[in-house]
Amino acid sequence: MTDAPPPITHFNALTTPDAIERYRSGVLLLNKSLLSMDDEALDTFFRPEAGGGGSGVGVGRWSCRTLVGHLADAEIVFAHRLRRAAAEDNPVMPGWDADAMIDAGLYADEAHNIRMPVAGFVAVIHTTRKWMSEWLDTLPENSWQRRLLHETRGEFTLRTMLDLATWHLEHHVWFLDRKLALLGVPASD
């Protein structure tokens, strides 16, 4: 396990074919043990600074279920943004409030005994990445410079949006792996 999540600049430096492959294979980074964990472990929330060790970086505050649910939602959002950037001229993309999704109990709501299956979240990530990477492989070179405007984060090209989507999953998987280690779950193969 590395001392810090990967920086976005690492993804920006990849060739476009390598970026697509990195995007495609990102789902393989998810620890398969998630699928056999019990609800108590999946719903354990952490103090953000927990597990910081010498790096000074903690594990984040979300539970494993919440984090993987967020990743599934993010995959849908990124897929929509990428496809709109390819199809529309300079589309404007709204932001979204990840905390509102959590607060609304979309991943788990203990008060109503609702716990969404982690396998469903993983399936969304896997299926979306497979579908999108097959499509991304077909894009002509000039498509990668198409622009989109995020309402709060500014302008992106289709390529920089791909880099952000790829980074986002790997960034959160780094935190997920640290949470799993604190729960005593062995690292993935």
C-alpha positions as CSV (number, residue, x, y, z in Angstrom):
1,M,0.0,0.0,0.0
2,T,1.4,3.4,-1.0
3,D,1.7,6.3,1.5
4,A,-0.7,8.5,-0.4
5,P,-3.4,8.2,-3.1
6,P,-2.2,8.7,-6.7
7,P,-2.0,12.4,-7.8
8,I,-4.2,13.5,-10.8
9,T,-1.0,14.5,-12.6
10,H,-0.1,10.8,-12.9
11,F,-3.2,10.2,-15.0
12,N,-2.7,13.4,-17.1
13,A,0.7,12.1,-18.2
14,L,-0.7,8.9,-19.7
15,T,-1.2,8.4,-23.4
16,T,-4.8,8.3,-24.4
17,P,-4.8,4.5,-25.1
18,D,-3.1,4.0,-21.7
19,A,-5.6,6.3,-20.0
20,I,-8.5,4.3,-21.5
21,E,-6.9,1.0,-20.3
22,R,-6.3,2.4,-16.8
23,Y,-9.9,3.5,-16.7
24,R,-11.1,0.1,-17.9
25,S,-9.0,-1.9,-15.4
26,G,-9.8,0.4,-12.4
27,V,-12.6,-1.8,-11.2
28,L,-10.1,-4.6,-10.6
29,L,-8.6,-2.6,-7.8
30,L,-11.7,-3.1,-5.7
31,N,-11.0,-5.7,-3.0
32,K,-13.2,-8.7,-3.7
33,S,-13.6,-9.3,0.1
34,L,-16.1,-6.4,0.0
35,L,-18.6,-8.9,-1.4
36,S,-18.5,-11.2,1.6
37,M,-18.3,-8.7,4.4
38,D,-21.1,-8.5,7.0
39,D,-23.2,-5.4,7.5
40,E,-21.5,-4.4,10.7
41,A,-18.1,-4.2,9.0
42,L,-19.5,-2.5,5.8
43,D,-21.3,0.1,7.9
44,T,-18.4,1.0,10.3
45,F,-17.7,4.7,10.1
46,F,-14.3,6.0,10.9
47,R,-12.8,9.1,12.4
48,P,-11.2,10.8,9.4
49,E,-7.8,10.7,10.9
50,A,-7.9,7.0,11.8
51,G,-5.1,4.9,10.5
52,G,-3.0,7.9,9.5
53,G,0.3,6.2,10.6
54,G,3.4,8.1,9.7
55,S,1.9,9.5,6.5
56,G,-0.5,11.9,8.3
57,V,-3.2,10.8,5.9
58,G,-6.2,9.1,7.5
59,V,-8.9,6.8,6.1
60,G,-11.7,9.3,5.6
61,R,-15.0,9.4,7.4
62,W,-17.2,7.2,5.2
63,S,-18.1,3.6,5.8
64,C,-17.0,1.0,3.2
65,R,-20.6,0.7,2.0
66,T,-21.0,4.5,1.7
67,L,-17.7,4.8,-0.2
68,V,-18.5,2.1,-2.7
69,G,-22.0,3.5,-3.2
70,H,-20.5,6.9,-3.8
71,L,-18.2,5.4,-6.4
72,A,-21.1,3.8,-8.2
73,D,-23.0,7.1,-8.3
74,A,-19.8,8.9,-9.5
75,E,-19.4,6.4,-12.3
76,I,-22.8,7.2,-13.6
77,V,-22.1,10.9,-13.3
78,F,-18.7,10.7,-15.1
79,A,-20.2,8.5,-17.9
80,H,-22.9,11.1,-18.5
81,R,-20.4,13.9,-18.6
82,L,-18.1,12.1,-21.0
83,R,-20.9,11.2,-23.3
84,R,-22.4,14.7,-23.3
85,A,-18.9,16.2,-24.0
86,A,-18.6,13.9,-27.0
87,A,-22.0,14.7,-28.3
88,E,-22.8,18.3,-27.5
89,D,-20.9,21.5,-28.1
90,N,-19.6,22.9,-24.8
91,P,-22.2,21.4,-22.5
92,V,-22.5,22.8,-19.0
93,M,-22.4,20.2,-16.3
94,P,-24.0,20.6,-12.9
95,G,-22.2,19.6,-9.8
96,W,-23.7,17.2,-7.3
97,D,-23.7,16.9,-3.6
98,A,-22.2,13.6,-2.5
99,D,-23.1,14.3,1.1
100,A,-26.8,14.8,0.2
101,M,-26.8,11.2,-1.2
102,I,-25.5,9.9,2.1
103,D,-27.8,12.0,4.2
104,A,-30.8,10.8,2.2
105,G,-29.9,7.2,3.1
106,L,-29.3,6.1,-0.5
107,Y,-26.6,3.7,0.6
108,A,-27.8,2.8,4.1
109,D,-30.4,4.0,6.5
110,E,-30.2,2.4,9.9
111,A,-33.3,4.0,11.1
112,H,-35.3,2.2,8.5
113,N,-33.1,-0.9,8.4
114,I,-32.1,-0.3,4.8
115,R,-28.7,-1.5,3.6
116,M,-28.1,-1.5,-0.1
117,P,-26.1,-4.4,-1.3
118,V,-22.4,-3.6,-2.1
119,A,-22.5,-6.1,-4.9
120,G,-25.0,-3.9,-6.7
121,F,-22.6,-0.9,-6.4
122,V,-19.7,-3.0,-7.7
123,A,-21.8,-4.3,-10.6
124,V,-22.6,-0.7,-11.6
125,I,-18.9,0.3,-11.5
126,H,-17.9,-2.8,-13.5
127,T,-20.6,-2.5,-16.1
128,T,-20.2,1.2,-16.6
129,R,-16.5,0.9,-17.0
130,K,-16.8,-1.9,-19.5
131,W,-19.5,-0.1,-21.5
132,M,-17.7,3.2,-21.5
133,S,-14.2,1.9,-22.2
134,E,-15.5,0.0,-25.3
135,W,-17.0,3.3,-26.4
136,L,-14.0,5.4,-25.6
137,D,-11.8,3.1,-27.7
138,T,-13.9,4.2,-30.7
139,L,-13.4,7.9,-30.3
140,P,-11.4,9.7,-33.0
141,E,-8.3,11.6,-31.8
142,N,-10.0,15.0,-32.3
143,S,-12.8,14.1,-29.9
144,W,-10.4,14.2,-26.9
145,Q,-10.2,18.0,-27.0
146,R,-13.9,18.6,-27.0
147,R,-14.8,20.9,-24.1
148,L,-17.3,20.9,-21.3
149,L,-17.9,23.4,-18.5
150,H,-18.5,22.3,-15.0
151,E,-20.6,24.9,-13.2
152,T,-18.2,25.2,-10.2
153,R,-14.9,23.6,-11.3
154,G,-14.5,25.3,-14.7
155,E,-13.6,24.0,-18.1
156,F,-12.5,20.4,-18.9
157,T,-11.7,18.6,-22.1
158,L,-13.1,15.2,-22.6
159,R,-9.6,13.8,-22.0
160,T,-9.2,15.6,-18.7
161,M,-12.6,14.4,-17.6
162,L,-11.5,10.8,-18.4
163,D,-8.4,11.4,-16.3
164,L,-10.5,12.8,-13.4
165,A,-12.9,9.8,-13.6
166,T,-10.0,7.3,-13.5
167,W,-8.2,9.2,-10.7
168,H,-11.5,9.5,-8.7
169,L,-11.9,5.7,-8.4
170,E,-8.3,5.0,-7.6
171,H,-8.2,7.9,-5.1
172,H,-11.2,6.4,-3.2
173,V,-9.9,2.8,-3.5
174,W,-6.8,3.9,-1.7
175,F,-8.9,5.1,1.2
176,L,-11.1,2.0,1.0
177,D,-8.0,-0.3,1.2
178,R,-6.9,1.5,4.4
179,K,-10.4,1.1,5.9
180,L,-10.4,-2.6,5.1
181,A,-7.0,-3.0,6.7
182,L,-8.3,-1.4,9.9
183,L,-11.2,-3.9,9.8
184,G,-8.7,-6.8,9.4
185,V,-9.6,-7.6,5.8
186,P,-6.7,-9.0,3.8
187,A,-5.4,-7.0,0.8
188,S,-6.6,-8.1,-2.6
189,D,-4.5,-10.4,-4.8
